[in-house]
Amino acid sequence: MAKIKQDKERLRSVAEQITTALQERGHGRHFRQNYVARPGKTNTDGWYYNLGRLGRGKPSLEVWLDRYPARNRRRFWWGFFSTNPKSNSSHLWLMKRLPLLLKPTLPMRTVDDFTEIGRFSCLKQPLKRQEFSQPIEERYKIERFYGIYDNTPASDKIIVKRAVDFFGRVLCHLYGTAPVASDIDSDGLPARVKQTINRIVRDTKMSLAIKQLYGNRCQVCGKRLEIEPGEFYAEGHHLKPLGGEHQGPDLRGNLLCLCPNHHALFDYFAMPLNPARLKLNKHKLGQSFIDYHNSRVSML
C-alpha cells in the first residue's frame, strides 16, 4: 500500500513539473491545460495524468506510470493520446506532421502484442533495453498512443527533462516554432517571456552517437554515472553552443561527452579545453570550435 501511494505521488509530482516546464518554455499556448487533482487508473497496473489537449478533436498530452512495457516494475511514459471511434483523425493529424527525426522507430504495438497478467495488461515480450527511450506508436480499437517509455527510475529530474524535451520538439514541429536546446536555456530574457525568441532544434541522434561512442564516460575525467545496474548517464555538450549569440552547428566536431559536473563547467566557460589532456578522445574535434570555447574562457 505504501508503494502504491509513493508511485501515485511521484507521478503527480512529475506531471506538475512537466506542465510547469512546458509553460516556462512558451508551450502553454499550444495546449489547453487540464488540472486534475487525482490520477486516472489504467488497466496496465498504473495511473496517468492528462496534462491537456492540443485542441478540440486533437490529441492530448499525457504522462503514465505503469507496468505495460515490463512487468517487474512501473515505468514512466510520456506522449500523445488520441481517441476517436469514427476515424482516429486526431492521431493521423499528429503522425502526418512528425518529421523523420521524431517518427516511431520501433514496430507498431497492437492488441496482439500484450497479454493479461492477473488483473492487468502487459507486453508479451518486454521492451528490450535499447527499445526504451525511443518513440513507439500503439494502435488499438479506438485508442492511439505515440510516445516514449523511459528506463530511468533513479532520477525524476532526468525524467522531467526528457519528457519536456520530447513534448517541446513535437509541439515546435506541429506549430512552426523551433525549440532551444536544453543546454542553452536563456531563463530571464524578456524575449523568452514574450515567446518571440528563435529556438534551435538539436539533432539528438548526433549527441546520442557521441555518448554511445564513449560508453557514457566523461572525456575530461573518464568517469560515468551509473543510475541503476547497467544503466549509465552522460550529457552531450556543444563547444560552440547552438543558439543565442553563439549560433554553433550541431556537428560531431563540436561535441563532447561529459559528466554533469564538467558539462556545467563547460557551459559557463569556466575551464579551458586542451584536447591533448582529455582522458578519452575517439573523435576529431574541430579546431575552430576549440578556439571559440577557449576564447570565451579567456574573456571571463
Buried (B, 14 or more C-beta within 10 A) or exposed (E): EEEEEEBBEBBBEBBBBBBEBBEBBBBBEBBBEBEEEEBEEBEBBBBBBBBBBBEEEBBBBBBBBBBBBBBEEBBBBBBBBBBBEEEBEBBEBBBEEBEEEBEBEEEEBEEEEBEEBEEBBBBEEBBEEEBBBEBBBBBEEEBBBBBBBBBBBEEBEBBBBBBBBBBBBBBBBBEEBEBBBBBBBEEEEEEBEEEEBEBBBBBBEBBEBBBEBBEBBBBBBEBBBEBEEEBEBBBBBBBBBBBBEBEBBBBBBBBBBBBEBBBBBBBEBEEBBEEEEBEBEEBEBBEEBBEBBBEBBEEE
